[in-house]
Amino acid sequence: MMRHLFLFEWLHIRKSGAFWGIVGVLPLMIGFSLFLGSQRIAHQEETMAQLRASEREFYEAKRQELKAIEQDGSSVDMWWQNPANPLVLGQFGQAGKHVFLEPKPLSALAAGQLDILPFYGRVTLTGTEPLRDNALENPFMQVSGSFDFAFVLVWLIPLFVIVMGYNVISSEREGGTFALLTSQPVSMKRILAGKLLFRYLLVLGIILVSMTAWALLFGIDLLNRDGGLLLIVVSAYIAFWFLLCALVNMAKTGSAVNAVILAGLWVFFLLLLPSIITLTSSTVHPVPSRALWITEQRAIQQEVESEGEELFDLWIVDHPKEFVEGDTPQFYNIWLRRFVWAETVQERKQEAERLFEEPRMRQTALAARLRPLSPPMTVQTWLERKAGTDADRLRSLDEEMHAFQQKWQDFFLPRFRMLEFFASDELKEIPSPGH
């Protein structure tokens, strides 16, 4: 029975212009989204490679310069020209190292928050600076987001499903063949299920074949555990929209009414419900404004500047053996104070940031609990997490930079405070992120 139903359904669908429109447009949209994703990842990898090469060249040049000084016994006139000076190696010019969030295997599928949040930053002795290489992009693109596979799957494919499923039974009624169907020794529910199952498998096959072919062409690795999970998620998400089509078709309304109802459900699940969830989360757990946080940061900076010498005197009392007393170079006295003040600013900012971060985390937790009410939000969030482009991972860049900065400071600051300069061979031991 089902085989015959599938055969007649295929004979019917292949005469539909809408179906062939989907066959022509959907693979192209999937291919274009994956192409853009592969280009985005290639750009990230190129950026990381260039910055790492620049770091290697800088420190190798300093090592060779210092080695030449050691061999001929020459001296350097200015302290900022001395390649053995910890301050020169850890703070000035091109000194410092970059921390990167490496792309994941599925990163090409979802741009996520990369339009807003950076994926790399620079660490020096006194600062952590998140960086962007798209600061001059069209502002409209940063508001509307990137065209990626996640957008095609979550937003556009449901529209193709609606086109394929809104009139499965109503078209039979309007075409005068409904009585013939009901005369068969099979229930209408089973006929509806068979017709929708065939269309579901047809749409799913187009999507999976397109995904696989384009992914192979653009070098996107789907042959892993996450790739298998992706196939399951895509199948379940399309099944959800076909289920809505089935429920609407059972209402015995006309094709035009079915189309309006399904379009309304699309608007509800993709626009209204996410807005309601976001509004509920922000109302229950309001987060202080960004402007207030910036004002607080400035206040901390001004407070430390006003306390200046008092903070430095307290640090000397607490660290009597961690600095050189007596007649020391001017740059040493200036920068010893700056490091103390920078450390104090960082400590106070962390405490203030905790007061701002805790409401945001509660808001995020509530939104996560409500998210299953909206399958599109659930799928979008899952894709971004597997792609490593979700807000939580990109915000973790700050944590990784601060963790590496601690290693950076532990390597350079003790030597600086004791005015101990480096030998050329020791420059090979300069730390790098992830080591």
C-alpha positions as CSV (number, residue, x, y, z in Angstrom):
1,M,0.0,0.0,0.0
2,M,2.7,2.5,1.0
3,R,4.7,1.7,-2.1
4,H,1.8,2.5,-4.3
5,L,1.0,5.7,-2.4
6,F,4.6,6.8,-2.7
7,L,4.6,6.1,-6.5
8,F,1.4,8.0,-7.1
9,E,2.6,10.9,-4.9
10,W,5.8,11.1,-6.9
11,L,3.8,11.2,-10.2
12,H,1.7,14.0,-8.8
13,I,4.6,16.0,-7.3
14,R,6.9,15.9,-10.3
15,K,4.3,17.9,-12.2
16,S,4.5,20.7,-9.6
17,G,6.4,23.8,-10.5
18,A,6.9,24.5,-6.8
19,F,8.7,21.2,-6.3
20,W,11.1,21.8,-9.1
21,G,11.6,25.4,-7.8
22,I,12.7,23.9,-4.5
23,V,14.9,21.4,-6.2
24,G,16.6,24.2,-8.1
25,V,16.8,26.8,-5.3
26,L,17.4,24.9,-2.1
27,P,20.6,23.2,-3.1
28,L,22.0,26.5,-4.3
29,M,21.1,28.2,-1.1
30,I,22.7,25.5,1.0
31,G,25.8,25.5,-1.3
32,F,26.1,29.3,-1.1
33,S,25.8,29.3,2.7
34,L,28.5,26.6,3.1
35,F,30.7,28.4,0.6
36,L,30.5,31.6,2.7
37,G,31.1,29.5,5.9
38,S,34.2,27.9,4.4
39,Q,35.5,31.3,3.3
40,R,34.9,32.7,6.8
41,I,36.9,29.8,8.3
42,A,39.7,30.2,5.8
43,H,39.9,33.9,6.7
44,Q,40.1,33.1,10.4
45,E,42.9,30.5,9.8
46,E,44.7,33.0,7.6
47,T,44.5,35.7,10.2
48,M,45.8,33.3,12.9
49,A,48.6,32.1,10.7
50,Q,49.7,35.7,9.9
51,L,49.7,36.8,13.5
52,R,51.6,33.7,14.7
53,A,54.2,34.2,12.0
54,S,54.5,37.9,13.0
55,E,55.1,36.8,16.6
56,R,57.7,34.3,15.6
57,E,59.5,36.8,13.4
58,F,59.5,39.4,16.2
59,Y,61.0,37.2,18.9
60,E,63.4,35.5,16.6
61,A,64.7,38.9,15.5
62,K,65.1,39.9,19.1
63,R,66.9,36.7,19.9
64,Q,69.3,37.2,16.9
65,E,69.8,40.8,17.9
66,L,70.6,39.8,21.5
67,K,72.9,37.0,20.3
68,A,74.9,39.4,18.2
69,I,75.3,41.8,21.2
70,E,76.5,38.9,23.4
71,Q,79.0,37.8,20.8
72,D,80.6,41.2,20.1
73,G,80.2,42.6,23.6
74,S,78.5,45.8,22.4
75,S,76.1,47.8,24.5
76,V,72.7,49.5,23.8
77,D,72.3,53.2,24.4
78,M,68.6,53.3,25.2
79,W,66.7,50.9,27.4
80,W,63.8,50.5,24.9
81,Q,66.3,49.2,22.3
82,N,67.7,46.5,24.6
83,P,66.4,43.1,23.4
84,A,67.4,41.6,26.8
85,N,65.1,43.9,28.7
86,P,61.9,42.1,30.0
87,L,59.9,45.2,29.5
88,V,60.9,45.4,25.8
89,L,60.1,41.7,25.3
90,G,56.8,41.6,27.2
91,Q,55.1,45.0,26.7
92,F,56.3,47.3,23.9
93,G,55.8,47.5,20.1
94,Q,55.0,44.1,18.7
95,A,55.7,42.4,22.0
96,G,53.0,40.1,23.4
97,K,51.2,37.1,22.2
98,H,47.8,36.5,20.7
99,V,45.2,34.1,22.1
100,F,42.8,32.5,19.6
101,L,39.6,30.5,19.7
102,E,40.3,27.8,17.2
103,P,37.6,27.0,14.6
104,K,35.7,23.8,15.3
105,P,34.9,21.1,12.7
106,L,31.3,22.6,12.2
107,S,32.3,26.2,12.5
108,A,31.5,26.8,8.8
109,L,27.8,26.0,9.5
110,A,27.0,28.9,11.8
111,A,28.5,32.4,12.0
112,G,26.8,32.9,15.4
113,Q,28.0,35.9,17.3
114,L,31.2,36.4,15.2
115,D,29.7,39.5,13.7
116,I,29.7,41.1,17.2
117,L,32.3,39.3,19.4
118,P,36.0,38.7,18.4
119,F,37.6,35.3,18.2
120,Y,41.2,36.5,19.1
121,G,42.9,39.0,21.3
122,R,46.4,40.3,22.2
123,V,48.0,39.9,25.6
124,T,50.8,42.1,27.1
125,L,52.0,42.6,30.6
126,T,49.5,45.4,31.4
127,G,46.5,44.5,29.2
128,T,44.3,42.0,27.4
129,E,42.9,43.5,24.2
130,P,40.1,41.6,22.2
131,L,40.7,42.4,18.5
132,R,38.5,42.4,15.4
133,D,39.5,42.3,11.8
134,N,36.1,43.3,10.5
135,A,35.7,46.7,12.1
136,L,34.9,48.4,8.7
137,E,32.1,46.0,7.7
138,N,28.7,47.3,6.7
139,P,26.9,48.0,10.0
140,F,23.7,46.6,8.5
141,M,25.4,43.2,8.1
142,Q,26.3,43.3,11.8
143,V,22.7,43.9,12.7
144,S,21.1,41.4,10.3
145,G,23.7,38.7,10.7
146,S,25.5,36.6,8.2
147,F,24.0,34.3,5.6
148,D,25.0,30.9,6.9
149,F,23.7,27.3,6.9
150,A,22.1,27.9,10.3
151,F,20.0,30.7,8.8
152,V,19.0,28.5,5.8
153,L,18.1,25.6,8.0
154,V,16.3,27.5,10.8
155,W,14.6,30.2,8.8
156,L,14.2,29.3,5.2
157,I,13.8,25.5,5.0
158,P,10.6,25.7,7.1
159,L,9.1,27.9,4.3
160,F,10.0,25.2,1.7
161,V,8.4,22.6,4.0
162,I,5.2,24.7,4.2
163,V,5.2,24.9,0.4
164,M,5.4,21.1,0.1
165,G,2.9,20.3,2.9
166,Y,0.3,23.0,3.2
167,N,-2.2,21.5,0.7
168,V,-1.6,17.7,0.9
169,I,-5.3,16.9,1.5
170,S,-7.0,20.2,0.7
171,S,-5.7,20.0,-2.9
172,E,-7.4,16.6,-3.3
173,R,-10.6,18.1,-2.0
174,E,-10.3,21.2,-4.3
175,G,-9.3,19.0,-7.3
176,G,-12.3,16.7,-6.9
177,T,-10.3,13.6,-6.1
178,F,-11.0,13.5,-2.4
179,A,-14.0,11.2,-2.8
180,L,-11.9,8.8,-4.7
181,L,-9.4,8.7,-1.8
182,T,-12.1,8.2,0.8
183,S,-13.5,5.3,-1.2
184,Q,-10.3,3.3,-0.7
185,P,-10.1,0.8,2.2
186,V,-7.5,2.9,4.0
187,S,-8.1,5.6,6.6
188,M,-7.6,9.2,5.7
189,K,-5.1,9.6,8.5
190,R,-3.0,6.9,7.0
191,I,-3.2,8.4,3.6
192,L,-2.2,11.8,5.0
193,A,0.7,10.2,6.9
194,G,1.9,8.4,3.8
195,K,1.8,11.5,1.6
196,L,3.6,13.7,4.2
197,L,6.1,10.9,4.9
198,F,7.0,10.8,1.2
199,R,7.4,14.5,0.9
200,Y,9.4,14.6,4.1
201,L,11.8,12.0,2.8
202,L,12.0,13.9,-0.5
203,V,12.9,17.2,1.2
204,L,15.2,15.6,3.6
205,G,17.0,13.7,0.8
206,I,17.5,17.0,-1.1
207,I,18.9,18.7,2.0
208,L,21.2,15.8,3.0
209,V,22.5,15.2,-0.5
210,S,23.2,18.9,-1.0
211,M,24.9,19.2,2.4
212,T,27.1,16.2,1.8
213,A,28.1,17.2,-1.8
214,W,28.8,20.9,-0.9
215,A,30.7,20.0,2.3
216,L,33.0,17.6,0.3
217,L,33.5,20.3,-2.3
218,F,34.4,23.0,0.2
219,G,36.4,20.8,2.6
220,I,34.0,20.8,5.5
221,D,34.4,17.8,7.7
222,L,31.0,16.2,8.5
223,L,32.5,12.7,9.0
224,N,32.6,12.9,12.7
225,R,30.4,12.5,15.8
226,D,29.1,16.1,15.5
227,G,28.4,15.5,11.8
228,G,26.2,12.5,12.7
229,L,24.4,14.5,15.3
230,L,23.8,17.3,12.7
231,L,22.0,14.8,10.4
232,I,19.8,13.8,13.3
233,V,19.0,17.4,14.3
234,V,18.2,18.4,10.7
235,S,15.9,15.4,10.3
236,A,14.1,16.1,13.5
237,Y,13.7,19.8,12.7
238,I,12.2,19.1,9.3
239,A,9.9,16.5,10.9
240,F,8.6,19.1,13.3
241,W,7.5,21.4,10.5
242,F,5.9,18.5,8.6
243,L,4.1,17.5,11.7
244,L,2.6,21.1,11.9
245,C,1.6,20.6,8.2
246,A,-0.1,17.4,9.2
247,L,-2.0,19.0,12.0
248,V,-3.2,21.8,9.8
249,N,-4.3,19.5,7.0
250,M,-6.4,17.5,9.5
251,A,-8.5,20.7,10.1
252,K,-10.3,20.2,6.8
253,T,-9.8,23.8,5.7
254,G,-8.9,25.1,2.3
255,S,-5.4,25.5,0.9
256,A,-5.4,29.2,1.2
257,V,-6.4,29.0,4.9
258,N,-3.8,26.3,5.5
259,A,-1.1,28.5,4.0
260,V,-2.1,31.4,6.2
261,I,-2.1,29.3,9.3
262,L,1.3,27.7,8.6
263,A,2.7,31.1,7.8
264,G,1.4,32.4,11.1
265,L,3.0,29.4,12.9
266,W,6.3,30.3,11.2
267,V,6.0,33.8,12.4
268,F,5.1,32.6,15.9
269,F,7.9,30.1,16.3
270,L,10.6,32.2,14.6
271,L,9.8,35.7,15.7
272,L,7.2,36.0,18.4
273,L,8.1,33.2,20.7
274,P,11.9,34.0,20.8
275,S,11.0,37.7,21.5
276,I,8.7,36.6,24.3
277,I,11.4,34.4,25.8
278,T,14.0,37.1,25.5
279,L,11.6,39.7,27.0
280,T,10.7,37.4,29.9
281,S,14.4,36.6,30.7
282,S,15.4,40.3,30.6
283,T,12.4,41.3,32.8
284,V,12.9,38.7,35.4
285,H,16.6,39.1,35.6
286,P,17.5,42.6,34.3
287,V,21.1,43.3,33.5
288,P,22.7,46.7,34.2
289,S,23.3,48.7,31.1
290,R,26.6,48.5,29.2
291,A,27.0,52.3,29.7
292,L,26.8,51.8,33.4
293,W,29.5,49.2,33.3
294,I,31.8,51.5,31.2
295,T,31.2,54.3,33.7
296,E,32.1,51.9,36.5
297,Q,35.4,51.0,34.8
298,R,36.3,54.6,34.3
299,A,35.5,55.3,38.0
300,I,37.9,52.4,39.0
301,Q,40.6,53.8,36.8
302,Q,40.3,57.3,38.3
303,E,40.2,55.9,41.8
304,V,43.4,54.0,41.3
305,E,45.1,57.0,39.7
306,S,44.1,59.2,42.7
307,E,45.5,56.6,45.2
308,G,48.7,56.4,43.1
309,E,51.7,56.5,45.4
310,E,49.7,55.2,48.4
311,L,49.0,51.9,46.6
312,F,52.6,51.7,45.5
313,D,53.9,52.2,49.1
314,L,51.5,49.5,50.4
315,W,52.8,47.1,47.7
316,I,56.4,47.8,48.7
317,V,55.5,46.9,52.3
318,D,53.8,43.7,51.2
319,H,56.6,42.7,48.8
320,P,59.9,43.7,50.4
321,K,62.0,41.3,48.5
322,E,60.4,41.6,45.0
323,F,62.1,44.8,43.8
324,V,65.5,46.5,43.6
325,E,66.2,49.3,46.0
326,G,68.7,52.1,45.6
327,D,69.8,53.9,42.5
328,T,67.7,52.4,39.7
329,P,67.0,53.5,36.1
330,Q,64.1,55.9,35.6
331,F,62.2,53.5,33.4
332,Y,62.3,50.9,36.1
333,N,60.8,53.3,38.7
334,I,58.1,54.4,36.3
335,W,57.0,51.0,35.1
336,L,57.3,49.3,38.5
337,R,54.5,51.7,39.6
338,R,52.5,51.2,36.5
339,F,52.5,47.4,37.0
340,V,51.3,47.8,40.6
341,W,48.5,50.2,39.5
342,A,47.5,47.9,36.5
343,E,47.3,44.9,38.9
344,T,45.1,46.9,41.3
345,V,42.8,48.1,38.5
346,Q,42.4,44.5,37.3
347,E,41.6,43.2,40.7
348,R,38.9,45.8,41.3
349,K,37.5,45.4,37.8
350,Q,37.0,41.7,38.4
351,E,35.0,42.3,41.5
352,A,32.9,45.0,39.8
353,E,32.4,42.7,36.7
354,R,31.1,39.9,39.0
355,L,28.3,42.2,40.0
356,F,27.4,42.8,36.4
357,E,28.0,39.3,35.2
358,E,25.9,37.4,37.7
359,P,22.6,38.9,36.5
360,R,23.5,38.1,32.9
361,M,24.3,34.5,33.8
362,R,20.9,34.2,35.6
363,Q,19.2,35.7,32.6
364,T,21.0,33.3,30.3
365,A,20.0,30.3,32.5
366,L,16.3,31.3,32.4
367,A,16.4,31.7,28.6
368,A,18.0,28.3,28.3
369,R,15.2,26.7,30.4
370,L,12.6,28.4,28.2
371,R,14.3,27.7,24.9
372,P,12.9,24.2,24.3
373,L,9.5,25.9,23.8
374,S,10.9,27.1,20.5
375,P,12.4,24.4,18.3
376,P,14.0,27.0,16.0
377,M,15.8,28.6,18.9
378,T,16.9,25.2,20.2
379,V,18.3,24.2,16.8
380,Q,20.0,27.6,16.3
381,T,21.6,27.4,19.7
382,W,22.7,23.8,19.1
383,L,24.3,24.7,15.8
384,E,26.1,27.7,17.3
385,R,27.5,25.7,20.2
386,K,28.7,22.9,17.9
387,A,30.2,25.5,15.6
388,G,31.9,27.2,18.6
389,T,30.4,30.6,17.6
390,D,27.9,31.0,20.5
391,A,28.2,34.0,22.8
392,D,29.3,31.9,25.8
393,R,32.4,30.5,23.9
394,L,33.3,33.8,22.4
395,R,33.1,35.5,25.8
396,S,35.4,32.8,27.1
397,L,38.1,34.5,25.1
398,D,38.4,37.0,28.0
399,E,39.0,34.2,30.5
400,E,41.6,32.6,28.2
401,M,43.4,35.9,27.7
402,H,43.5,36.6,31.5
403,A,44.7,33.1,32.2
404,F,47.5,33.4,29.6
405,Q,48.3,36.9,30.9
406,Q,49.0,35.4,34.3
407,K,51.6,33.1,32.7
408,W,53.0,36.0,30.7
409,Q,53.4,38.1,33.8
410,D,54.9,35.2,35.8
411,F,57.6,34.8,33.1
412,F,58.5,38.5,32.7
413,L,57.6,40.5,35.8
414,P,59.9,38.7,38.3
415,R,62.9,39.4,36.1
416,F,61.8,43.0,35.5
417,R,61.3,43.7,39.2
418,M,64.8,42.4,40.0
419,L,66.3,44.1,36.9
420,E,67.5,40.8,35.6
421,F,67.9,40.8,31.8
422,F,67.5,37.8,29.5
423,A,70.1,35.8,27.7
424,S,69.5,34.9,24.0
425,D,68.9,31.2,24.7
426,E,66.2,32.1,27.3
427,L,64.1,33.7,24.6
428,K,63.2,30.2,23.3
429,E,61.3,29.7,26.6
430,I,58.9,32.6,26.1
431,P,55.4,31.1,26.8
432,S,52.7,30.7,24.2
433,P,49.0,30.1,24.6
434,G,48.1,26.5,25.0
435,H,51.6,25.4,26.0
